[in-house]
């Protein structure tokens, strides 16, 4: 599970970089995942 969680964070991190318009939304997902 830890590996999957790290992978998700990597993917979401990339999403934040490539989709600045949705950065706030994706950031909320990261906070919610934790």
LUMZAFI-784103 format. One record per atom (N, C-alpha, C): atom name; x, y, z; residue number from 1. Coordinates in Angstrom, 1 decimal. Atoms other than C-alpha are relative to their C-alpha. Last residue first. Layout:
<node><atomo>CA</atomo><c1>X</c1><c2>Y</c2><c3>Z</c3><num>NUM</num></node>
...
This chain:
<node><atomo>N</atomo><c1>-0.8</c1><c2>0.1</c2><c3>-1.2</c3><num>34</num></node>
<node><atomo>CA</atomo><c1>-3.3</c1><c2>12.0</c2><c3>3.8</c3><num>34</num></node>
<node><atomo>C</atomo><c1>-1.0</c1><c2>-0.1</c2><c3>1.2</c3><num>34</num></node>
<node><atomo>N</atomo><c1>-0.7</c1><c2>1.3</c2><c3>0.0</c3><num>33</num></node>
<node><atomo>CA</atomo><c1>-5.4</c1><c2>11.3</c2><c3>0.8</c3><num>33</num></node>
<node><atomo>C</atomo><c1>0.7</c1><c2>-0.2</c2><c3>1.2</c3><num>33</num></node>
<node><atomo>N</atomo><c1>1.1</c1><c2>0.9</c2><c3>-0.4</c3><num>32</num></node>
<node><atomo>CA</atomo><c1>-7.6</c1><c2>14.4</c2><c3>1.6</c3><num>32</num></node>
<node><atomo>C</atomo><c1>0.6</c1><c2>-1.5</c2><c3>0.1</c3><num>32</num></node>
<node><atomo>N</atomo><c1>0.2</c1><c2>-0.2</c2><c3>-1.5</c3><num>31</num></node>
<node><atomo>CA</atomo><c1>-4.5</c1><c2>16.6</c2><c3>1.6</c3><num>31</num></node>
<node><atomo>C</atomo><c1>-1.0</c1><c2>-1.0</c2><c3>0.5</c3><num>31</num></node>
<node><atomo>N</atomo><c1>-1.2</c1><c2>0.5</c2><c3>-0.7</c3><num>30</num></node>
<node><atomo>CA</atomo><c1>-3.5</c1><c2>15.2</c2><c3>-1.8</c3><num>30</num></node>
<node><atomo>C</atomo><c1>-0.2</c1><c2>0.1</c2><c3>1.5</c3><num>30</num></node>
<node><atomo>N</atomo><c1>0.0</c1><c2>1.4</c2><c3>0.1</c3><num>29</num></node>
<node><atomo>CA</atomo><c1>-7.0</c1><c2>15.6</c2><c3>-3.2</c3><num>29</num></node>
<node><atomo>C</atomo><c1>1.1</c1><c2>-0.6</c2><c3>0.8</c3><num>29</num></node>
<node><atomo>N</atomo><c1>1.0</c1><c2>0.4</c2><c3>-1.0</c3><num>28</num></node>
<node><atomo>CA</atomo><c1>-7.1</c1><c2>19.2</c2><c3>-1.9</c3><num>28</num></node>
<node><atomo>C</atomo><c1>-0.1</c1><c2>-1.5</c2><c3>0.0</c3><num>28</num></node>
<node><atomo>N</atomo><c1>-0.7</c1><c2>-0.1</c2><c3>-1.3</c3><num>27</num></node>
<node><atomo>CA</atomo><c1>-3.9</c1><c2>19.8</c2><c3>-3.8</c3><num>27</num></node>
<node><atomo>C</atomo><c1>-1.0</c1><c2>-0.5</c2><c3>1.0</c3><num>27</num></node>
<node><atomo>N</atomo><c1>-0.8</c1><c2>1.1</c2><c3>-0.1</c3><num>26</num></node>
<node><atomo>CA</atomo><c1>-5.6</c1><c2>18.5</c2><c3>-7.0</c3><num>26</num></node>
<node><atomo>C</atomo><c1>0.7</c1><c2>0.0</c2><c3>1.4</c3><num>26</num></node>
<node><atomo>N</atomo><c1>0.9</c1><c2>1.2</c2><c3>-0.1</c3><num>25</num></node>
<node><atomo>CA</atomo><c1>-8.4</c1><c2>21.0</c2><c3>-6.7</c3><num>25</num></node>
<node><atomo>C</atomo><c1>0.9</c1><c2>-1.2</c2><c3>0.3</c3><num>25</num></node>
<node><atomo>N</atomo><c1>0.7</c1><c2>0.0</c2><c3>-1.3</c3><num>24</num></node>
<node><atomo>CA</atomo><c1>-6.0</c1><c2>23.9</c2><c3>-6.0</c3><num>24</num></node>
<node><atomo>C</atomo><c1>-0.8</c1><c2>-1.2</c2><c3>0.2</c3><num>24</num></node>
<node><atomo>N</atomo><c1>-1.0</c1><c2>0.2</c2><c3>-1.1</c3><num>23</num></node>
<node><atomo>CA</atomo><c1>-3.7</c1><c2>22.9</c2><c3>-8.9</c3><num>23</num></node>
<node><atomo>C</atomo><c1>-0.7</c1><c2>0.0</c2><c3>1.4</c3><num>23</num></node>
<node><atomo>N</atomo><c1>0.7</c1><c2>0.9</c2><c3>-1.0</c3><num>22</num></node>
<node><atomo>CA</atomo><c1>-6.6</c1><c2>22.7</c2><c3>-11.3</c3><num>22</num></node>
<node><atomo>C</atomo><c1>0.9</c1><c2>-0.3</c2><c3>1.2</c3><num>22</num></node>
<node><atomo>N</atomo><c1>1.4</c1><c2>-0.5</c2><c3>-0.1</c3><num>21</num></node>
<node><atomo>CA</atomo><c1>-5.5</c1><c2>25.7</c2><c3>-13.4</c3><num>21</num></node>
<node><atomo>C</atomo><c1>-0.8</c1><c2>-0.9</c2><c3>1.1</c3><num>21</num></node>
<node><atomo>N</atomo><c1>0.0</c1><c2>-1.1</c2><c3>-1.0</c3><num>20</num></node>
<node><atomo>CA</atomo><c1>-1.9</c1><c2>24.7</c2><c3>-12.8</c3><num>20</num></node>
<node><atomo>C</atomo><c1>-1.4</c1><c2>0.5</c2><c3>0.3</c3><num>20</num></node>
<node><atomo>N</atomo><c1>1.4</c1><c2>-0.7</c2><c3>0.0</c3><num>19</num></node>
<node><atomo>CA</atomo><c1>-2.5</c1><c2>21.5</c2><c3>-14.7</c3><num>19</num></node>
<node><atomo>C</atomo><c1>-0.1</c1><c2>1.0</c2><c3>1.1</c3><num>19</num></node>
<node><atomo>N</atomo><c1>0.5</c1><c2>-0.1</c2><c3>1.4</c3><num>18</num></node>
<node><atomo>CA</atomo><c1>0.9</c1><c2>20.1</c2><c3>-15.8</c3><num>18</num></node>
<node><atomo>C</atomo><c1>-1.4</c1><c2>0.7</c2><c3>-0.1</c3><num>18</num></node>
<node><atomo>N</atomo><c1>-0.9</c1><c2>-0.7</c2><c3>0.9</c3><num>17</num></node>
<node><atomo>CA</atomo><c1>2.7</c1><c2>20.7</c2><c3>-12.5</c3><num>17</num></node>
<node><atomo>C</atomo><c1>-0.6</c1><c2>0.3</c2><c3>-1.4</c3><num>17</num></node>
<node><atomo>N</atomo><c1>-0.1</c1><c2>-1.3</c2><c3>-0.5</c3><num>16</num></node>
<node><atomo>CA</atomo><c1>-0.2</c1><c2>19.7</c2><c3>-10.3</c3><num>16</num></node>
<node><atomo>C</atomo><c1>0.9</c1><c2>0.9</c2><c3>-0.9</c3><num>16</num></node>
<node><atomo>N</atomo><c1>1.2</c1><c2>-0.7</c2><c3>0.4</c3><num>15</num></node>
<node><atomo>CA</atomo><c1>-0.8</c1><c2>16.7</c2><c3>-12.4</c3><num>15</num></node>
<node><atomo>C</atomo><c1>0.0</c1><c2>1.4</c2><c3>0.4</c3><num>15</num></node>
<node><atomo>N</atomo><c1>-0.1</c1><c2>-0.3</c2><c3>1.5</c3><num>14</num></node>
<node><atomo>CA</atomo><c1>2.8</c1><c2>15.7</c2><c3>-12.0</c3><num>14</num></node>
<node><atomo>C</atomo><c1>-1.2</c1><c2>0.8</c2><c3>-0.5</c3><num>14</num></node>
<node><atomo>N</atomo><c1>-1.0</c1><c2>-1.1</c2><c3>0.1</c3><num>13</num></node>
<node><atomo>CA</atomo><c1>2.4</c1><c2>15.9</c2><c3>-8.2</c3><num>13</num></node>
<node><atomo>C</atomo><c1>0.2</c1><c2>0.4</c2><c3>-1.4</c3><num>13</num></node>
<node><atomo>N</atomo><c1>0.7</c1><c2>-1.2</c2><c3>-0.4</c3><num>12</num></node>
<node><atomo>CA</atomo><c1>-0.8</c1><c2>13.8</c2><c3>-8.5</c3><num>12</num></node>
<node><atomo>C</atomo><c1>0.9</c1><c2>1.2</c2><c3>-0.1</c3><num>12</num></node>
<node><atomo>N</atomo><c1>0.9</c1><c2>-0.3</c2><c3>1.1</c3><num>11</num></node>
<node><atomo>CA</atomo><c1>1.2</c1><c2>11.1</c2><c3>-10.3</c3><num>11</num></node>
<node><atomo>C</atomo><c1>-0.7</c1><c2>1.4</c2><c3>0.2</c3><num>11</num></node>
<node><atomo>N</atomo><c1>-0.8</c1><c2>-0.4</c2><c3>1.2</c3><num>10</num></node>
<node><atomo>CA</atomo><c1>4.0</c1><c2>11.2</c2><c3>-7.8</c3><num>10</num></node>
<node><atomo>C</atomo><c1>-0.9</c1><c2>0.4</c2><c3>-1.1</c3><num>10</num></node>
<node><atomo>N</atomo><c1>-0.5</c1><c2>-1.3</c2><c3>-0.3</c3><num>9</num></node>
<node><atomo>CA</atomo><c1>1.5</c1><c2>11.2</c2><c3>-4.9</c3><num>9</num></node>
<node><atomo>C</atomo><c1>0.9</c1><c2>0.5</c2><c3>-1.1</c3><num>9</num></node>
<node><atomo>N</atomo><c1>1.1</c1><c2>-1.0</c2><c3>0.1</c3><num>8</num></node>
<node><atomo>CA</atomo><c1>-0.3</c1><c2>8.3</c2><c3>-6.4</c3><num>8</num></node>
<node><atomo>C</atomo><c1>0.5</c1><c2>1.4</c2><c3>0.2</c3><num>8</num></node>
<node><atomo>N</atomo><c1>0.2</c1><c2>-0.1</c2><c3>1.5</c3><num>7</num></node>
<node><atomo>CA</atomo><c1>3.0</c1><c2>6.4</c2><c3>-6.8</c3><num>7</num></node>
<node><atomo>C</atomo><c1>-1.1</c1><c2>1.0</c2><c3>-0.2</c3><num>7</num></node>
<node><atomo>N</atomo><c1>-1.1</c1><c2>-0.8</c2><c3>0.5</c3><num>6</num></node>
<node><atomo>CA</atomo><c1>3.9</c1><c2>7.0</c2><c3>-3.1</c3><num>6</num></node>
<node><atomo>C</atomo><c1>-0.2</c1><c2>0.3</c2><c3>-1.5</c3><num>6</num></node>
<node><atomo>N</atomo><c1>0.2</c1><c2>-1.3</c2><c3>-0.5</c3><num>5</num></node>
<node><atomo>CA</atomo><c1>0.5</c1><c2>5.7</c2><c3>-2.1</c3><num>5</num></node>
<node><atomo>C</atomo><c1>1.0</c1><c2>0.9</c2><c3>-0.5</c3><num>5</num></node>
<node><atomo>N</atomo><c1>1.1</c1><c2>-0.5</c2><c3>0.8</c3><num>4</num></node>
<node><atomo>CA</atomo><c1>0.9</c1><c2>2.6</c2><c3>-4.3</c3><num>4</num></node>
<node><atomo>C</atomo><c1>-0.3</c1><c2>1.5</c2><c3>0.4</c3><num>4</num></node>
<node><atomo>N</atomo><c1>-0.5</c1><c2>-0.2</c2><c3>1.3</c3><num>3</num></node>
<node><atomo>CA</atomo><c1>4.2</c1><c2>1.9</c2><c3>-2.7</c3><num>3</num></node>
<node><atomo>C</atomo><c1>-1.0</c1><c2>0.7</c2><c3>-0.9</c3><num>3</num></node>
<node><atomo>N</atomo><c1>-0.9</c1><c2>-1.2</c2><c3>-0.1</c3><num>2</num></node>
<node><atomo>CA</atomo><c1>2.9</c1><c2>2.4</c2><c3>0.8</c3><num>2</num></node>
<node><atomo>C</atomo><c1>0.5</c1><c2>0.3</c2><c3>-1.4</c3><num>2</num></node>
<node><atomo>N</atomo><c1>0.8</c1><c2>-1.2</c2><c3>0.0</c3><num>1</num></node>
<node><atomo>CA</atomo><c1>0.0</c1><c2>0.0</c2><c3>0.0</c3><num>1</num></node>
<node><atomo>C</atomo><c1>0.9</c1><c2>1.3</c2><c3>0.0</c3><num>1</num></node>
